[in-house]
Amino acid sequence: MTDAKSLWQDYWFLTREIEHYWQKNEHDLCFDLMEQRERLQARLDTTNDDFRLTPEGQKLLAQIRDSNGRILRFMQTSLRLMQQKQSVASAYDGYGGGGPVGNRLDQKS
């Protein structure tokens, strides 16, 4: 049980670090931390995990779920901002491309 407990504490640590660095826009570091957390999850899947059933384990899992929810909201917000920037950038793609320089938009043909 101690082994599972230490793995869950490591998982909690990585989760807090992901949340911390996402707020600082260190996304590459967050993705590395997520990969570490994924490997830790694989180890937890193969461990006899009685810790999750204890009151301490339930409390830790609740903290992890709350933090995961915040991380998800941060990521969704970042995605919306990137989509908005992409939309604005693509709105300007049609202007000036391919036509001669100096065309007047108010000129009557």
C-alpha positions in Angstrom: 0.0 0.0 0.0 2.9 2.4 0.7 4.1 1.9 -2.9 0.7 2.9 -4.3 0.5 5.8 -1.9 3.9 7.2 -3.0 2.9 6.8 -6.7 -0.3 8.7 -6.1 1.6 11.4 -4.2 4.0 11.7 -7.2 1.0 11.8 -9.5 -0.5 14.7 -7.4 2.9 16.5 -7.5 3.0 16.3 -11.3 -0.6 17.4 -11.6 0.1 20.5 -9.5 3.2 21.3 -11.6 1.2 21.0 -14.8 -1.4 23.4 -13.4 1.3 25.8 -12.2 3.3 25.9 -15.4 0.2 26.0 -17.7 -0.7 29.3 -15.9 2.7 30.6 -16.8 2.3 29.6 -20.5 5.1 27.0 -20.3 3.1 24.6 -22.5 6.0 22.5 -23.7 7.1 21.8 -20.1 3.4 20.9 -19.3 3.3 18.4 -22.1 6.5 16.8 -20.8 5.0 16.6 -17.4 1.9 15.1 -18.8 4.0 12.4 -20.5 5.7 11.7 -17.1 2.2 11.5 -15.5 1.0 9.1 -18.2 4.0 6.8 -17.5 3.2 7.0 -13.8 -0.4 6.1 -14.5 0.7 3.0 -16.3 2.7 2.0 -13.2 -0.3 2.6 -11.1 -2.4 0.4 -13.3 -0.1 -2.5 -12.6 0.2 -1.9 -8.8 -2.0 -3.3 -6.2 -3.8 -0.1 -5.4 -5.6 -0.3 -2.0 -4.6 3.3 -1.2 -7.5 4.7 -3.4 -10.0 3.0 -1.0 -8.6 4.7 2.1 -10.0 8.1 3.3 -6.6 9.7 2.7 -6.6 8.2 -0.8 -10.1 9.5 -1.5 -9.1 13.0 -0.4 -6.1 12.9 -2.6 -8.1 11.7 -5.6 -10.6 14.5 -5.0 -7.8 17.0 -5.1 -6.4 15.5 -8.3 -9.9 15.6 -9.9 -10.3 19.3 -8.9 -6.9 20.2 -10.3 -7.6 18.2 -13.5 -10.8 20.2 -14.0 -8.9 23.5 -13.7 -6.2 22.3 -16.1 -8.9 21.3 -18.6 -10.5 24.8 -18.3 -7.1 26.4 -18.9 -6.5 24.3 -21.9 -10.0 25.0 -23.3 -9.4 28.7 -22.8 -6.1 28.5 -24.6 -7.7 26.5 -27.5 -10.4 29.1 -27.9 -7.8 31.9 -27.9 -5.7 30.1 -30.5 -8.8 29.5 -32.7 -9.8 33.1 -32.4 -6.2 34.2 -33.4 -6.3 31.8 -36.3 -9.7 33.0 -37.4 -8.5 36.6 -37.4 -5.3 35.7 -39.2 -7.2 33.8 -41.9 -9.6 36.7 -42.4 -6.7 38.7 -43.7 -5.4 36.0 -46.0 -7.4 37.1 -49.0 -6.2 40.7 -48.9 -3.3 41.7 -51.0 -2.5 38.1 -52.1 -2.0 37.7 -55.8 -3.1 41.1 -56.9 -0.9 43.9 -58.1 0.4 46.2 -55.4 -1.3 49.5 -55.0 -4.8 48.6 -56.1 -7.4 51.0 -54.8 -10.4 49.4 -53.2 -12.6 52.5 -53.9 -11.8 52.6 -57.6 -14.8 52.2 -59.9 -14.2 49.7 -62.7 
